[in-house]
Amino acid sequence: KQEVTQIPAALSVPEGENLVLNCSFTDSAIYNLQWFRQDPGKGLTSLLLIQSSQREQTSGRLNASLDKSSGRSTLYIAASQPGDSATYLCAVRPPKRETSGSRLTFGEGTQLTVNP
Amino acid sequence: NAGVTQTPKFQVLKTGQSMTLQCAQDMNHEYMSWYRQDPGMGLRLIHYSVGAGITDQGEVPNGYNVSRSTTEDFPLRLLSAAPSQTSVYFCASSPDWTDSYEQYFGPGTRLTVT
């Protein structure tokens, strides 16, 4: 059974700092990996999607990398801002051949606080 | 597009009551799913659908029923609510379950069962 772990569970940094969030998964046979942002009391917003054949994806100040063989992904946030404060979740999707379709297995998230 | 919408936003039920959580999407997505989010357990898949008329169980299906009569709607039914079903429920959709599209989530329904 696939398990996804995110470390640390919580992180507090001063504004302007570059930071890295970690995601690890036990089964390297994944189809893709997705990073989400969740604000308190809100739904999930997709940030980046990395296919299993890709090494990284970038969107603005965000960069996500994927090392499938070692079961790891990192989300790099450059020049952090107070508006980045949220919980960041990673989720992996199993290979196409599985009948479970597009089900995602989520980590529990990293709660990020960026202090002004 | 409104994206994925969910109603209600909040609901309080008594044990044994029934209710339906509504989910709709206006993006003509084939794939829809329901997750519940609980502290310490993350998001877990309840049921999913790969198209109208087709549904299947996820990781935690007990106590929940679903149906998919149209592409747009995917309601989640609690037939006899239990305190263990207190949670935040999210509906998600994506264009096609066989391909690499990202999933889009609704804003969630916060359910309390007393």
gemmi code that builds the backbone of each chain (N, CA, C; Angstrom):
import gemmi

chains = {
    "A": [
        ("LYS", (0.835, -1.181, 0.000), (0.000, 0.000, 0.000), (0.883, 1.250, 0.000)),
        ("GLN", (0.546, 2.161, -0.870), (1.328, 3.398, -0.972), (1.150, 4.250, 0.284)),
        ("GLU", (2.245, 4.772, 0.800), (2.198, 5.699, 1.924), (3.001, 6.937, 1.564)),
        ("VAL", (2.449, 8.083, 1.922), (3.089, 9.359, 1.613), (3.353, 10.097, 2.921)),
        ("THR", (4.582, 10.566, 3.079), (4.990, 11.244, 4.308), (5.531, 12.619, 3.969)),
        ("GLN", (5.145, 13.601, 4.768), (5.650, 14.950, 4.564), (6.347, 15.427, 5.831)),
        ("ILE", (7.551, 15.929, 5.633), (8.363, 16.425, 6.743), (8.917, 17.796, 6.348)),
        ("PRO", (8.860, 18.817, 7.256), (8.299, 18.716, 8.602), (6.784, 18.868, 8.594)),
        ("ALA", (6.156, 18.608, 9.714), (4.712, 18.788, 9.824), (4.355, 20.266, 9.895)),
        ("ALA", (5.259, 21.055, 10.459), (5.035, 22.494, 10.553), (6.365, 23.207, 10.408)),
        ("LEU", (6.309, 24.412, 9.844), (7.512, 25.182, 9.579), (7.181, 26.657, 9.703)),
        ("SER", (8.019, 27.384, 10.435), (7.833, 28.826, 10.593), (9.112, 29.522, 10.177)),
        ("VAL", (9.017, 30.454, 9.244), (10.202, 31.128, 8.706), (9.945, 32.628, 8.606)),
        ("PRO", (11.013, 33.422, 8.605), (10.848, 34.866, 8.383), (10.635, 35.150, 6.906)),
        ("GLU", (9.967, 36.232, 6.638), (9.711, 36.640, 5.266), (11.021, 36.786, 4.485)),
        ("GLY", (10.994, 36.358, 3.224), (12.162, 36.502, 2.363), (13.024, 35.258, 2.289)),
        ("GLU", (12.815, 34.345, 3.210), (13.652, 33.143, 3.238), (13.242, 32.175, 2.131)),
        ("ASN", (14.244, 31.490, 1.569), (13.980, 30.380, 0.649), (13.777, 29.120, 1.479)),
        ("LEU", (12.833, 28.280, 1.070), (12.568, 27.098, 1.890), (12.233, 25.895, 1.032)),
        ("VAL", (12.368, 24.729, 1.648), (12.123, 23.457, 0.974), (11.179, 22.610, 1.803)),
        ("LEU", (10.140, 22.116, 1.154), (9.214, 21.180, 1.780), (9.460, 19.802, 1.171)),
        ("ASN", (9.402, 18.789, 2.012), (9.737, 17.442, 1.566), (8.532, 16.517, 1.525)),
        ("CYS", (8.542, 15.625, 0.559), (7.496, 14.619, 0.405), (8.178, 13.311, 0.018)),
        ("SER", (7.852, 12.244, 0.721), (8.409, 10.940, 0.359), (7.277, 9.926, 0.220)),
        ("PHE", (7.478, 8.944, -0.664), (6.460, 7.924, -0.905), (7.122, 6.562, -0.976)),
        ("THR", (6.388, 5.537, -0.551), (6.992, 4.220, -0.358), (7.047, 3.397, -1.646)),
        ("ASP", (6.099, 3.601, -2.556), (6.061, 2.837, -3.801), (6.451, 3.761, -4.956)),
        ("SER", (7.569, 3.469, -5.572), (8.073, 4.356, -6.634), (7.292, 4.227, -7.937)),
        ("ALA", (6.389, 3.260, -8.009), (5.582, 3.082, -9.220), (4.416, 4.059, -9.208)),
        ("ILE", (4.707, 5.300, -9.536), (3.665, 6.325, -9.570), (3.492, 6.835, -10.981)),
        ("TYR", (2.320, 7.395, -11.257), (2.056, 7.979, -12.559), (2.414, 9.457, -12.571)),
        ("ASN", (2.031, 10.152, -11.521), (2.450, 11.537, -11.362), (2.347, 11.935, -9.887)),
        ("LEU", (2.834, 13.121, -9.598), (2.792, 13.661, -8.243), (2.311, 15.099, -8.338)),
        ("GLN", (1.431, 15.455, -7.415), (0.825, 16.788, -7.445), (1.028, 17.474, -6.106)),
        ("TRP", (1.389, 18.734, -6.153), (1.477, 19.561, -4.952), (0.262, 20.483, -4.891)),
        ("PHE", (-0.332, 20.561, -3.683), (-1.493, 21.403, -3.454), (-1.200, 22.380, -2.326)),
        ("ARG", (-1.978, 23.450, -2.338), (-1.984, 24.397, -1.233), (-3.391, 24.410, -0.634)),
        ("GLN", (-3.480, 24.428, 0.702), (-4.769, 24.516, 1.370), (-4.727, 25.628, 2.401)),
        ("ASP", (-5.589, 26.615, 2.226), (-5.722, 27.681, 3.201), (-6.731, 27.262, 4.261)),
        ("PRO", (-6.631, 27.787, 5.475), (-7.521, 27.363, 6.566), (-8.988, 27.452, 6.183)),
        ("GLY", (-9.715, 26.373, 6.383), (-11.137, 26.347, 6.093), (-11.484, 26.362, 4.624)),
        ("LYS", (-10.501, 26.139, 3.779), (-10.733, 26.209, 2.337), (-10.429, 24.873, 1.674)),
        ("GLY", (-10.702, 24.810, 0.369), (-10.384, 23.621, -0.404), (-8.931, 23.597, -0.830)),
        ("LEU", (-8.610, 22.663, -1.703), (-7.247, 22.498, -2.180), (-7.063, 23.195, -3.520)),
        ("THR", (-5.948, 23.871, -3.650), (-5.598, 24.519, -4.898), (-4.365, 23.838, -5.464)),
        ("SER", (-4.450, 23.367, -6.703), (-3.316, 22.694, -7.318), (-2.214, 23.700, -7.633)),
        ("LEU", (-0.991, 23.348, -7.266), (0.162, 24.215, -7.516), (0.989, 23.719, -8.696)),
        ("LEU", (1.388, 22.462, -8.621), (2.255, 21.888, -9.651), (1.941, 20.413, -9.804)),
        ("LEU", (2.049, 19.946, -11.050), (1.872, 18.534, -11.355), (3.124, 18.060, -12.070)),
        ("ILE", (3.756, 17.009, -11.550), (4.957, 16.457, -12.174), (4.643, 15.052, -12.661)),
        ("GLN", (4.867, 14.820, -13.933), (4.692, 13.472, -14.477), (5.871, 12.600, -14.027)),
        ("SER", (5.660, 11.295, -14.040), (6.702, 10.381, -13.555), (7.968, 10.447, -14.412)),
        ("SER", (7.822, 10.885, -15.656), (8.973, 10.974, -16.558), (9.723, 12.302, -16.415)),
        ("GLN", (9.188, 13.228, -15.627), (9.802, 14.539, -15.464), (10.641, 14.596, -14.200)),
        ("ARG", (11.573, 15.554, -14.183), (12.416, 15.744, -13.015), (11.967, 16.947, -12.188)),
        ("GLU", (11.390, 17.951, -12.866), (10.947, 19.119, -12.124), (9.923, 19.913, -12.925)),
        ("GLN", (9.202, 20.767, -12.161), (8.248, 21.694, -12.748), (8.381, 23.013, -12.000)),
        ("THR", (8.165, 24.101, -12.737), (8.319, 25.427, -12.138), (7.092, 26.266, -12.429)),
        ("SER", (6.700, 27.053, -11.420), (5.627, 28.022, -11.600), (5.936, 29.217, -10.714)),
        ("GLY", (6.357, 30.299, -11.321), (6.686, 31.498, -10.546), (7.797, 31.234, -9.540)),
        ("ARG", (7.504, 31.476, -8.269), (8.513, 31.269, -7.209), (8.555, 29.825, -6.714)),
        ("LEU", (7.768, 28.969, -7.314), (7.690, 27.578, -6.891), (8.423, 26.671, -7.861)),
        ("ASN", (9.163, 25.723, -7.295), (9.826, 24.709, -8.101), (9.666, 23.372, -7.410)),
        ("ALA", (9.130, 22.397, -8.114), (8.957, 21.062, -7.549), (9.853, 20.096, -8.303)),
        ("SER", (10.541, 19.255, -7.559), (11.389, 18.236, -8.167), (10.866, 16.858, -7.808)),
        ("LEU", (11.231, 15.893, -8.630), (10.796, 14.518, -8.402), (11.957, 13.565, -8.660)),
        ("ASP", (12.250, 12.727, -7.678), (13.205, 11.636, -7.827), (12.434, 10.352, -7.563)),
        ("LYS", (11.906, 9.784, -8.628), (11.017, 8.644, -8.477), (11.732, 7.432, -7.889)),
        ("SER", (12.965, 7.223, -8.290), (13.681, 6.031, -7.844), (13.900, 6.024, -6.336)),
        ("SER", (14.079, 7.199, -5.768), (14.286, 7.273, -4.316), (12.989, 7.589, -3.578)),
        ("GLY", (11.902, 7.780, -4.303), (10.614, 8.036, -3.675), (10.536, 9.387, -2.993)),
        ("ARG", (11.064, 10.422, -3.647), (11.090, 11.740, -3.005), (10.700, 12.850, -3.973)),
        ("SER", (10.052, 13.851, -3.388), (9.781, 15.092, -4.108), (10.014, 16.247, -3.153)),
        ("THR", (10.458, 17.362, -3.694), (10.628, 18.565, -2.888), (9.903, 19.719, -3.551)),
        ("LEU", (9.358, 20.592, -2.726), (8.764, 21.838, -3.203), (9.617, 22.968, -2.667)),
        ("TYR", (10.207, 23.716, -3.582), (11.076, 24.829, -3.232), (10.297, 26.128, -3.414)),
        ("ILE", (10.269, 26.945, -2.364), (9.601, 28.244, -2.428), (10.668, 29.318, -2.261)),
        ("ALA", (10.805, 30.144, -3.268), (11.816, 31.210, -3.233), (11.209, 32.487, -2.667)),
        ("ALA", (12.051, 33.204, -1.918), (11.671, 34.520, -1.402), (10.276, 34.494, -0.783)),
        ("SER", (10.119, 33.717, 0.261), (8.795, 33.489, 0.843), (8.138, 34.791, 1.314)),
        ("GLN", (6.800, 34.793, 1.249), (5.992, 35.956, 1.625), (4.927, 35.525, 2.627)),
        ("PRO", (4.427, 36.441, 3.449), (3.361, 36.073, 4.395), (2.160, 35.430, 3.706)),
        ("GLY", (1.882, 35.828, 2.466), (0.777, 35.233, 1.720), (0.996, 33.778, 1.352)),
        ("ASP", (2.215, 33.288, 1.522), (2.494, 31.870, 1.270), (2.063, 30.994, 2.439)),
        ("SER", (1.699, 31.600, 3.543), (1.290, 30.835, 4.728), (0.058, 29.995, 4.403)),
        ("ALA", (0.188, 28.701, 4.577), (-0.869, 27.739, 4.238), (-0.341, 26.353, 4.558)),
        ("THR", (-1.189, 25.357, 4.346), (-0.735, 23.964, 4.445), (-0.472, 23.456, 3.033)),
        ("TYR", (0.677, 22.821, 2.851), (1.070, 22.308, 1.540), (1.004, 20.781, 1.574)),
        ("LEU", (0.270, 20.239, 0.618), (0.039, 18.804, 0.541), (0.634, 18.251, -0.745)),
        ("CYS", (1.223, 17.068, -0.649), (1.612, 16.369, -1.865), (0.751, 15.115, -1.993)),
        ("ALA", (0.538, 14.692, -3.223), (-0.290, 13.524, -3.489), (0.278, 12.787, -4.693)),
        ("VAL", (0.261, 11.464, -4.625), (0.765, 10.661, -5.729), (-0.378, 9.872, -6.349)),
        ("ARG", (-0.256, 9.619, -7.634), (-1.263, 8.870, -8.367), (-0.649, 7.562, -8.855)),
        ("PRO", (-1.407, 6.458, -8.740), (-0.841, 5.163, -9.158), (-0.747, 5.072, -10.675)),
        ("PRO", (-0.051, 4.067, -11.179), (0.077, 3.885, -12.625), (-1.269, 3.686, -13.293)),
        ("LYS", (-1.337, 3.993, -14.566), (-2.564, 3.886, -15.354), (-3.155, 2.499, -15.316)),
        ("ARG", (-2.321, 1.480, -15.250), (-2.817, 0.113, -15.384), (-3.739, -0.275, -14.232)),
        ("GLU", (-3.664, 0.423, -13.110), (-4.491, 0.059, -11.966), (-5.926, 0.505, -12.198)),
        ("THR", (-6.855, -0.310, -11.761), (-8.263, 0.008, -11.977), (-8.764, 1.105, -11.058)),
        ("SER", (-7.908, 1.540, -10.157), (-8.324, 2.598, -9.236), (-8.369, 3.952, -9.907)),
        ("GLY", (-8.102, 3.988, -11.174), (-8.265, 5.222, -11.919), (-7.356, 6.318, -11.427)),
        ("SER", (-7.936, 7.459, -11.157), (-7.143, 8.635, -10.851), (-7.043, 8.892, -9.347)),
        ("ARG", (-7.205, 7.844, -8.515), (-7.182, 8.077, -7.076), (-5.825, 8.598, -6.647)),
        ("LEU", (-5.841, 9.500, -5.723), (-4.629, 10.089, -5.180), (-4.406, 9.601, -3.757)),
        ("THR", (-3.144, 9.395, -3.404), (-2.770, 9.135, -2.019), (-2.058, 10.369, -1.506)),
        ("PHE", (-2.591, 10.940, -0.432), (-2.096, 12.213, 0.091), (-1.170, 12.027, 1.277)),
        ("GLY", (-0.233, 12.959, 1.413), (0.476, 13.136, 2.660), (-0.371, 13.993, 3.594)),
        ("GLU", (0.068, 14.120, 4.856), (-0.708, 14.894, 5.818), (-0.433, 16.384, 5.749)),
        ("GLY", (0.577, 16.747, 5.001), (0.807, 18.164, 4.773), (1.864, 18.772, 5.675)),
        ("THR", (2.399, 19.898, 5.220), (3.293, 20.734, 6.009), (2.618, 22.086, 6.190)),
        ("GLN", (2.431, 22.486, 7.444), (1.807, 23.775, 7.737), (2.888, 24.839, 7.779)),
        ("LEU", (2.849, 25.749, 6.822), (3.873, 26.780, 6.688), (3.362, 28.121, 7.198)),
        ("THR", (4.165, 28.762, 8.023), (3.885, 30.127, 8.471), (5.060, 31.001, 8.089)),
        ("VAL", (4.793, 32.056, 7.335), (5.819, 33.020, 6.952), (5.546, 34.299, 7.731)),
        ("ASN", (6.485, 34.662, 8.585), (6.303, 35.816, 9.481), (6.840, 37.099, 8.846)),
        ("PRO", (6.053, 38.186, 8.944), (6.489, 39.470, 8.350), (7.732, 40.011, 9.064)),
    ],
    "B": [
        ("ASN", (-16.208, 29.750, -15.801), (-16.588, 28.492, -15.162), (-16.588, 28.626, -13.645)),
        ("ALA", (-17.585, 28.009, -13.000), (-17.610, 28.023, -11.547), (-16.643, 26.998, -10.985)),
        ("GLY", (-16.219, 26.023, -11.798), (-15.317, 24.983, -11.326), (-16.092, 23.893, -10.600)),
        ("VAL", (-15.575, 23.469, -9.460), (-16.229, 22.455, -8.643), (-16.943, 23.158, -7.482)),
        ("THR", (-18.229, 22.943, -7.373), (-19.001, 23.554, -6.296), (-19.556, 22.482, -5.380)),
        ("GLN", (-19.642, 22.812, -4.097), (-20.167, 21.890, -3.096), (-21.171, 22.618, -2.218)),
        ("THR", (-22.244, 21.919, -1.885), (-23.220, 22.439, -0.925), (-23.680, 21.320, -0.012)),
        ("PRO", (-23.975, 21.617, 1.260), (-23.764, 22.903, 1.910), (-22.310, 23.096, 2.320)),
        ("LYS", (-21.957, 24.247, 2.860), (-20.609, 24.469, 3.372), (-20.461, 23.893, 4.766)),
        ("PHE", (-21.509, 23.980, 5.544), (-21.510, 23.449, 6.905), (-22.802, 22.679, 7.140)),
        ("GLN", (-22.721, 21.629, 7.954), (-23.913, 20.853, 8.282), (-23.701, 20.171, 9.622)),
        ("VAL", (-24.752, 20.211, 10.448), (-24.746, 19.471, 11.701), (-25.888, 18.459, 11.651)),
        ("LEU", (-25.566, 17.210, 11.913), (-26.562, 16.136, 11.905), (-26.589, 15.445, 13.255)),
        ("LYS", (-27.703, 14.821, 13.531), (-27.768, 13.951, 14.708), (-27.539, 12.515, 14.238)),
        ("THR", (-27.021, 11.704, 15.138), (-26.773, 10.302, 14.819), (-28.042, 9.657, 14.278)),
        ("GLY", (-27.877, 8.953, 13.140), (-29.004, 8.264, 12.538), (-29.708, 9.034, 11.437)),
        ("GLN", (-29.450, 10.344, 11.365), (-30.071, 11.134, 10.297), (-29.384, 10.852, 8.965)),
        ("SER", (-30.101, 11.137, 7.898), (-29.533, 10.968, 6.572), (-29.416, 12.328, 5.890)),
        ("MET", (-28.496, 12.414, 4.956), (-28.391, 13.633, 4.169), (-27.547, 13.362, 2.918)),
        ("THR", (-27.624, 14.301, 1.990), (-26.856, 14.217, 0.754), (-25.971, 15.440, 0.617)),
        ("LEU", (-24.695, 15.204, 0.409), (-23.754, 16.277, 0.096), (-23.707, 16.417, -1.425)),
        ("GLN", (-23.898, 17.651, -1.878), (-23.961, 17.879, -3.309), (-22.598, 18.305, -3.856)),
        ("CYS", (-22.303, 17.832, -5.062), (-21.095, 18.229, -5.778), (-21.455, 18.395, -7.253)),
        ("ALA", (-21.020, 19.489, -7.833), (-21.258, 19.725, -9.249), (-20.035, 20.384, -9.874)),
        ("GLN", (-19.803, 20.055, -11.140), (-18.719, 20.706, -11.888), (-19.224, 21.063, -13.288)),
        ("ASP", (-18.733, 22.186, -13.786), (-19.195, 22.683, -15.078), (-18.082, 22.655, -16.115)),
        ("MET", (-17.124, 21.754, -15.940), (-15.972, 21.689, -16.841), (-16.042, 20.463, -17.752)),
        ("ASN", (-17.163, 19.752, -17.717), (-17.358, 18.552, -18.535), (-16.305, 17.476, -18.220)),
        ("HIS", (-15.934, 17.390, -16.941), (-14.943, 16.401, -16.521), (-15.582, 15.034, -16.382)),
        ("GLU", (-14.875, 14.010, -16.854), (-15.377, 12.647, -16.743), (-15.185, 12.075, -15.337)),
        ("TYR", (-14.049, 12.396, -14.734), (-13.687, 11.785, -13.461), (-14.084, 12.679, -12.297)),
        ("MET", (-14.784, 12.087, -11.320), (-15.128, 12.802, -10.091), (-14.906, 11.881, -8.895)),
        ("SER", (-14.611, 12.489, -7.774), (-14.319, 11.681, -6.587), (-14.680, 12.440, -5.328)),
        ("TRP", (-14.834, 11.687, -4.247), (-15.077, 12.245, -2.923), (-13.972, 11.804, -1.979)),
        ("TYR", (-13.471, 12.779, -1.198), (-12.475, 12.525, -0.163), (-13.012, 13.051, 1.162)),
        ("ARG", (-12.511, 12.469, 2.243), (-12.728, 13.059, 3.545), (-11.366, 13.389, 4.150)),
        ("GLN", (-11.330, 14.482, 4.902), (-10.083, 14.936, 5.510), (-10.231, 14.958, 7.017)),
        ("ASP", (-9.376, 14.218, 7.682), (-9.415, 14.117, 9.136), (-8.041, 14.392, 9.715)),
        ("PRO", (-7.974, 15.058, 10.866), (-6.666, 15.343, 11.490), (-5.894, 14.057, 11.724)),
        ("GLY", (-4.618, 14.079, 11.351), (-3.764, 12.918, 11.572), (-3.914, 11.813, 10.549)),
        ("MET", (-4.893, 11.954, 9.641), (-5.110, 10.890, 8.652), (-5.079, 11.413, 7.225)),
        ("GLY", (-4.973, 12.697, 7.050), (-4.901, 13.249, 5.708), (-6.212, 13.103, 4.954)),
        ("LEU", (-6.143, 13.166, 3.652), (-7.320, 12.969, 2.797), (-7.391, 11.523, 2.362)),
        ("ARG", (-8.587, 10.952, 2.463), (-8.787, 9.566, 2.061), (-9.945, 9.474, 1.083)),
        ("LEU", (-9.779, 8.637, 0.067), (-10.764, 8.509, -0.996), (-11.955, 7.682, -0.535)),
        ("ILE", (-13.177, 8.199, -0.730), (-14.388, 7.502, -0.319), (-14.973, 6.712, -1.496)),
        ("HIS", (-15.358, 7.428, -2.538), (-15.892, 6.835, -3.767), (-15.411, 7.652, -4.948)),
        ("TYR", (-15.429, 7.045, -6.126), (-15.074, 7.787, -7.311), (-15.911, 7.311, -8.496)),
        ("SER", (-15.875, 8.111, -9.555), (-16.633, 7.791, -10.763), (-15.808, 8.167, -11.983)),
        ("VAL", (-15.725, 7.258, -12.940), (-14.947, 7.526, -14.155), (-15.838, 8.010, -15.299)),
        ("GLY", (-17.134, 8.153, -15.018), (-18.052, 8.667, -16.029), (-19.476, 8.448, -15.574)),
        ("ALA", (-20.408, 9.057, -16.266), (-21.819, 8.921, -15.905), (-22.219, 7.451, -15.904)),
        ("GLY", (-22.871, 7.042, -14.829), (-23.340, 5.667, -14.695), (-22.323, 4.700, -14.138)),
        ("ILE", (-21.092, 5.166, -13.864), (-20.016, 4.285, -13.399), (-19.441, 4.825, -12.098)),
        ("THR", (-19.542, 4.027, -11.029), (-18.956, 4.415, -9.750), (-18.200, 3.237, -9.162)),
        ("ASP", (-17.301, 3.544, -8.240), (-16.554, 2.479, -7.578), (-16.111, 2.962, -6.218)),
        ("GLN", (-15.740, 1.995, -5.375), (-15.358, 2.314, -4.003), (-13.905, 2.734, -3.920)),
        ("GLY", (-13.663, 3.627, -2.973), (-12.302, 4.020, -2.667), (-11.806, 3.314, -1.426)),
        ("GLU", (-11.037, 4.052, -0.651), (-10.379, 3.480, 0.517), (-11.322, 3.308, 1.719)),
        ("VAL", (-12.260, 4.243, 1.889), (-13.142, 4.243, 3.069), (-14.604, 4.406, 2.658)),
        ("PRO", (-15.208, 3.434, 1.969), (-16.545, 3.615, 1.415), (-17.703, 3.336, 2.375)),
        ("ASN", (-17.427, 2.638, 3.495), (-18.524, 2.195, 4.351), (-19.301, 3.368, 4.941)),
        ("GLY", (-20.634, 3.278, 4.835), (-21.512, 4.314, 5.363), (-21.881, 5.376, 4.354)),
        ("TYR", (-21.349, 5.244, 3.145), (-21.592, 6.246, 2.094), (-22.076, 5.571, 0.809)),
        ("ASN", (-22.997, 6.249, 0.121), (-23.435, 5.805, -1.197), (-23.264, 6.940, -2.195)),
        ("VAL", (-23.016, 6.572, -3.441), (-22.920, 7.574, -4.498), (-23.669, 7.085, -5.728)),
        ("SER", (-23.974, 8.017, -6.605), (-24.521, 7.699, -7.921), (-24.047, 8.776, -8.886)),
        ("ARG", (-24.058, 8.477, -10.161), (-23.605, 9.458, -11.162), (-24.538, 9.363, -12.371)),
        ("SER", (-25.643, 10.095, -12.274), (-26.626, 10.040, -13.353), (-26.286, 11.026, -14.472)),
        ("THR", (-25.514, 12.059, -14.164), (-25.095, 13.026, -15.178), (-23.592, 13.252, -15.062)),
        ("THR", (-22.995, 13.811, -16.089), (-21.577, 14.139, -16.035), (-21.295, 15.205, -14.983)),
        ("GLU", (-22.248, 16.124, -14.791), (-22.002, 17.289, -13.942), (-22.074, 17.006, -12.443)),
        ("ASP", (-22.940, 16.079, -12.039), (-23.249, 15.943, -10.619), (-22.770, 14.609, -10.036)),
        ("PHE", (-22.310, 14.675, -8.798), (-21.827, 13.457, -8.116), (-22.151, 13.599, -6.627)),
        ("PRO", (-23.395, 13.332, -6.232), (-23.784, 13.477, -4.828), (-23.292, 12.332, -3.958)),
        ("LEU", (-23.028, 12.659, -2.705), (-22.589, 11.685, -1.703), (-23.675, 11.572, -0.641)),
        ("ARG", (-24.160, 10.368, -0.412), (-25.256, 10.164, 0.531), (-24.780, 9.460, 1.791)),
        ("LEU", (-25.193, 10.020, 2.932), (-25.008, 9.367, 4.212), (-26.378, 8.839, 4.627)),
        ("LEU", (-26.534, 7.534, 4.698), (-27.849, 6.954, 4.952), (-28.228, 7.014, 6.427)),
        ("SER", (-27.251, 6.827, 7.301), (-27.492, 6.862, 8.739), (-26.228, 7.400, 9.395)),
        ("ALA", (-26.215, 8.697, 9.605), (-24.988, 9.360, 10.051), (-24.504, 8.847, 11.408)),
        ("ALA", (-23.179, 8.747, 11.529), (-22.543, 8.323, 12.775), (-21.490, 9.372, 13.163)),
        ("PRO", (-21.184, 9.504, 14.453), (-20.163, 10.477, 14.873), (-18.824, 10.291, 14.163)),
        ("SER", (-18.504, 9.055, 13.777), (-17.244, 8.791, 13.081), (-17.202, 9.435, 11.694)),
        ("GLN", (-18.355, 9.906, 11.216), (-18.399, 10.563, 9.916), (-18.226, 12.083, 10.025)),
        ("THR", (-18.004, 12.555, 11.227), (-17.636, 13.966, 11.398), (-16.312, 14.205, 10.702)),
        ("SER", (-16.309, 15.119, 9.752), (-15.130, 15.311, 8.916), (-15.367, 16.498, 7.982)),
        ("VAL", (-14.336, 16.795, 7.207), (-14.488, 17.746, 6.112), (-14.455, 16.938, 4.815)),
        ("TYR", (-15.455, 17.147, 3.975), (-15.601, 16.363, 2.757), (-15.272, 17.230, 1.539)),
        ("PHE", (-14.433, 16.674, 0.680), (-14.049, 17.377, -0.543), (-14.426, 16.552, -1.762)),
        ("CYS", (-14.952, 17.248, -2.743), (-15.231, 16.662, -4.040), (-14.161, 17.140, -5.012)),
        ("ALA", (-13.754, 16.272, -5.923), (-12.724, 16.636, -6.893), (-13.113, 16.125, -8.266)),
        ("SER", (-12.566, 16.763, -9.293), (-12.819, 16.296, -10.660), (-11.576, 16.491, -11.515)),
        ("SER", (-11.500, 15.726, -12.587), (-10.450, 15.911, -13.591), (-10.996, 15.467, -14.935)),
        ("PRO", (-10.389, 15.964, -16.027), (-10.976, 15.721, -17.345), (-11.139, 14.243, -17.687)),
        ("ASP", (-10.116, 13.440, -17.378), (-10.134, 12.051, -17.826), (-9.301, 11.225, -16.865)),
        ("TRP", (-9.829, 10.147, -16.333), (-9.090, 9.380, -15.341), (-7.909, 8.633, -15.944)),
        ("THR", (-7.892, 8.493, -17.250), (-6.817, 7.713, -17.857), (-5.596, 8.565, -18.200)),
        ("ASP", (-5.713, 9.838, -18.051), (-4.621, 10.694, -18.515), (-3.998, 11.468, -17.369)),
        ("SER", (-3.168, 12.388, -17.687), (-2.278, 12.992, -16.697), (-2.786, 14.316, -16.157)),
        ("TYR", (-4.078, 14.589, -16.300), (-4.570, 15.880, -15.858), (-4.561, 16.005, -14.342)),
        ("GLU", (-4.378, 17.241, -13.905), (-4.443, 17.488, -12.474), (-5.895, 17.445, -12.023)),
        ("GLN", (-6.084, 17.274, -10.737), (-7.425, 17.246, -10.171), (-7.775, 18.593, -9.562)),
        ("TYR", (-9.045, 18.965, -9.684), (-9.556, 20.222, -9.162), (-10.493, 19.911, -8.001)),
        ("PHE", (-10.316, 20.639, -6.914), (-11.078, 20.374, -5.706), (-12.109, 21.467, -5.444)),
        ("GLY", (-13.231, 21.054, -4.867), (-14.226, 21.998, -4.391), (-13.821, 22.581, -3.046)),
        ("PRO", (-14.603, 23.530, -2.513), (-14.249, 24.223, -1.271), (-14.501, 23.399, -0.013)),
        ("GLY", (-15.216, 22.296, -0.116), (-15.423, 21.429, 1.028), (-16.735, 21.641, 1.754)),
        ("THR", (-17.180, 20.577, 2.426), (-18.339, 20.618, 3.325), (-17.883, 20.135, 4.688)),
        ("ARG", (-18.085, 20.970, 5.695), (-17.687, 20.597, 7.061), (-18.910, 19.996, 7.751)),
        ("LEU", (-18.829, 18.708, 8.062), (-19.951, 17.969, 8.643), (-19.640, 17.573, 10.074)),
        ("THR", (-20.601, 17.851, 10.958), (-20.505, 17.433, 12.356), (-21.690, 16.541, 12.667)),
        ("VAL", (-21.415, 15.360, 13.213), (-22.476, 14.440, 13.611), (-22.437, 14.302, 15.131)),
        ("THR", (-23.552, 14.656, 15.754), (-23.587, 14.639, 17.231), (-24.327, 13.423, 17.761)),
    ],
}
model = gemmi.Model(1)
for chain_id, residues in chains.items():
    chain = gemmi.Chain(chain_id)
    for i, (resn, *xyz) in enumerate(residues, 1):
        res = gemmi.Residue()
        res.name, res.seqid = resn, gemmi.SeqId(i, " ")
        for name, pos in zip(("N", "CA", "C"), xyz):
            atom = gemmi.Atom()
            atom.name, atom.element = name, gemmi.Element(name[0])
            atom.pos, atom.b_iso = gemmi.Position(*pos), 0.0
            res.add_atom(atom)
        chain.add_residue(res)
    model.add_chain(chain)
structure = gemmi.Structure()
structure.add_model(model)
structure.setup_entities()
